[in-house]
Amino acid sequence: MGGRIVASDKVLMTVELASPTLANAAKSLGVKIGAIDKDFGIVPIDPDRHLYSIKVSPEAVPSMAADAQYRGPFSNPRIGTYGPPKSGIVRK
């Protein structure tokens, strides 16, 4: 990668979920469950406030209503190393 920033094929969304499941996240956003990245899953941001992050296909993201229980989309760039690896250090 050599210091390049590569955009992800998904965007990050923050959703408010009382019960954090992929089905509830899809329902909250108004998208089909297949639009949500199942490998990324649901990542807790602030579980006490019921806030979670999910990755969604950008074309599936709806326009945000004023009373929506989600925020986003947020960019999700892949960040690589800066410069060549130093000898003796193994990076995956």
Helices and strands as residue ranges (DSSP letters): E 5-7, E 11-16, H 22-29, G 33-35, E 43-46, G 47-49, E 51-56, G 58-60, E 70-74, E 77-79
